[in-house]
Amino acid sequence: MDTFTLFLALRPEPSLDDDALDRLAEVLRPGDPDLRVWREEGRGLLRVSTECSADRLEEALQLAHDLGAEVRAQCPGTLLEVSALGDEDSLVWRAVP
């Protein structure tokens, strides 16, 4: 199995303040030491990243979609992009091409 980095971008509705961001980070995959949750202030986006293991890049992208579903369950909003990055290649899904 290979290791991949998963990223996602979500536009939260409503936007998150510091307390809401902290609460989200506490409940989203609490046992994941690689999980990072932050806001992109100027664009009003929520960004999330973590690491995963998968046999193929396409499987890793599906895991990124699964992570997006987990985030949306805790933080309503529009999922704009998910991506999986490996050592040599990446796959990206965007809601709007």
N, C-alpha and C positions, 0 to 999 in steps of 0.2 A: 504494500500500500504506500501511496505517496502522501505527502502533506501539502495542503492547499490553504491559502488565505482567502477567507470569505469577507466580502464587503457588501454593505447595502446602504442605500440612501432612501429616506422616507420624509415626506412633508407632513409633519404631525398636525392634526386638527383637533383642538386648538394648539397653538405653539406651546412649547414647553418652557417653564421657568426652571431655575436651578433646583428647586425642591422636587419637581416632577421628574427631572432628569436623574437625580439621585435615587428616587424611588424606583424608577425603571431599571437602573443599573443594579439595584439590590434584588429585584425579583426575576430578572431575565437571566436564565442559566446560572444560578448562584454557584455551582460547582466548576464553572469554566474559568480557569486562571488566565486564559488568553483573551477573554471578552473585553472589548473596549466600546464605550458608548460616549458620544460627544455630540455637541451641536456645532453646526457651521453657521455662525451668527449672521453673516451678511446675506445668506441665502435662505435662512429659516429652515434648514434641513437638519434632520437627525441622522447621524452616521453611526454605524455599528460594524465592528470587525471581530473576527476570531479565526482560529486555526481549526482544521479538520483533517481527518484521514479519509482517503477514498481510493478506489482502484483506478478511476478514470476522471478526467476533467469534467465530463458531462455529469457524473455522479456528484462531484463537488458542487457544480452549479445547482443541482437539485437540492443539495443540503443548504445552499445559500437561500434558495426560495423557501425552504422549510424555516430557516432562521427568520426570514421576512414575515412569514405567517405568525411566528411566535411574537415578534416585535409588535405586529399589528393587533394581536390579541390583547396586548398590554397598553398599547399606545395607538389609538385610531389615527388613520391618516392614509395618504396615498403613497404606495410603494413606487418609487421612481426608477430604481436601478438595483440589480443584484449582480455580483460578479464573483468568480472563482479564479484565483491566480496560482499557477504552479511555477516551478522553476523555469520552465521553458515556454509556457503558453498561458493564455487566459481566455475565459469566456465571459461575455457580458450580456445581460438581458436588460433592456430599457423599456419602460412603459410607453414611451413615445420615441420612435426612431429619429 
